[in-house]
């Protein structure tokens, strides 16, 4: 009986060894991502630093910024983020939709990409950790493994298990008002413009006051042609066929109503440089009109109805 039991035990051990040898083992996502990132660093001869907690991300300070101190968790931080695939180089997001929150440094781990008209937020602690190493006006690059970014589910156009090459740039100003004013003055200087600053902080230049007799008020319905540009000169929208009609008081862009009433009549032409809070504000209109955007309008009044 003992002999038979021993033979059975040996056979069982043999089968266990056989099945174990046939079983395929898989590397963890941490190992897979880590190898890809290391290969990327080597191939591109990058000088990066591993995060102090060794969670898996690496970073490089591209520009430390200016001033005497780095950001603290209680500082207001304005920043922009670009997100691209580490291996394929595809730029997934690169606009103010991704940052520029003006939130406190301790909450800058929230990244908000945009998919069509939907904001989707995700917590990326590496973003906050690195921002807190910068001074105002600084920038850094972060190599993120997928498990610290969008994971196995991906998000919007970012596929599953995508390692991320992220760049964050902070601005010198600590308030959106100051940033907007600097951007507007940069536009004026770059284009050699002569502009008047309205009390609303909208800058304007009237090329033609118009020849109509009906005065424009906030309750007037106007038909207008317009071209909208962003601060970099990129044209965002054009409407030059006289099909745009609106009551000034109901416009989402308050900057029109701040300046146009009392200054133009039918046939009038004006250029407006509108700070973000008098435009689409901290929300914007995704996916084409980012939050906190300075707006540059050329406007022609086609008709006025009171």
Secondary structure as GFF3:
##gff-version 3
##sequence-region A 1 306
A	DSSP	alpha_helix	2	22	.	.	.	ID=ss1
A	DSSP	alpha_helix	29	43	.	.	.	ID=ss2
A	DSSP	beta_strand	49	50	.	.	.	ID=ss3
A	DSSP	beta_strand	58	63	.	.	.	ID=ss4
A	DSSP	beta_strand	76	77	.	.	.	ID=ss5
A	DSSP	beta_strand	79	85	.	.	.	ID=ss6
A	DSSP	beta_strand	91	95	.	.	.	ID=ss7
A	DSSP	three_ten_helix	96	98	.	.	.	ID=ss8
A	DSSP	beta_strand	103	104	.	.	.	ID=ss9
A	DSSP	three_ten_helix	105	107	.	.	.	ID=ss10
A	DSSP	beta_strand	110	115	.	.	.	ID=ss11
A	DSSP	beta_strand	118	123	.	.	.	ID=ss12
A	DSSP	alpha_helix	125	131	.	.	.	ID=ss13
A	DSSP	beta_strand	139	144	.	.	.	ID=ss14
A	DSSP	three_ten_helix	146	148	.	.	.	ID=ss15
A	DSSP	three_ten_helix	151	153	.	.	.	ID=ss16
A	DSSP	beta_strand	164	170	.	.	.	ID=ss17
A	DSSP	alpha_helix	176	190	.	.	.	ID=ss18
A	DSSP	beta_strand	196	197	.	.	.	ID=ss19
A	DSSP	beta_strand	203	208	.	.	.	ID=ss20
A	DSSP	beta_strand	221	229	.	.	.	ID=ss21
A	DSSP	beta_strand	235	247	.	.	.	ID=ss22
A	DSSP	three_ten_helix	248	250	.	.	.	ID=ss23
A	DSSP	alpha_helix	254	259	.	.	.	ID=ss24
A	DSSP	beta_strand	269	274	.	.	.	ID=ss25
A	DSSP	three_ten_helix	276	278	.	.	.	ID=ss26
A	DSSP	beta_strand	295	305	.	.	.	ID=ss27
###
